[in-house]
Amino acid sequence: MRFLADENFPGAAVAALSAAGCDVVWIGTAAPGTSDFEVLARAARERRVLLTFDKDFGELAKASALPATSGVVLLRLPMPTPENIGLLAQLILGRDDWAGHFSVIEPGRVRMRPL
């Protein structure tokens, strides 16, 4: 799976996803300070699923015509501690249908709607 991790996404989780074989680009190192609009455009251009804790991407995704090859995963969870980074990675790796959806991961459930 191809992911674009927003700047607010934990670097340790990026490393865990990469170690599991995912193709992950982290805005925190690749392009810090990039606007949300540009981050979403990059995800679409590179056919990546955006991983973020930023609620603003909900409105941006609605207003954008994202291709079915990209998507947005909004995490509405407490920021993970070093001890539970693996659990966060498992949540993400547990599905392969993130592309083409705006998804919200909350404690105990995942909501998905087509883009």
Order of alpha helices (4+ residues) and beta strands (2+ residues): beta-alpha-beta-alpha-alpha-beta-alpha-beta-alpha-beta-beta
